[in-house]
Amino acid sequence: MDILVWLIPISLFLGGLGLVAFIWTVRSDQYEDPDGTSQRILSDQWDEHPKP
């Protein structure tokens, strides 16, 4: 039972760290256009003239 004194705070800390990382990625627009990249890689529009 003494191990629970360590495991519960560590798990809460790691869960909070994951939540903060997720909120940071949402605020920095990491998930803004998930379908655009998958379609853009198949297009040959920018092969000869790369995007500036």
Secondary structure, DSSP 4 states (H G I P E B T S, - for coil): -TTHHHHHHHHHHHHHHHHHHHHHHHHTTTTS-HHHHHHHTT--TTSSS---
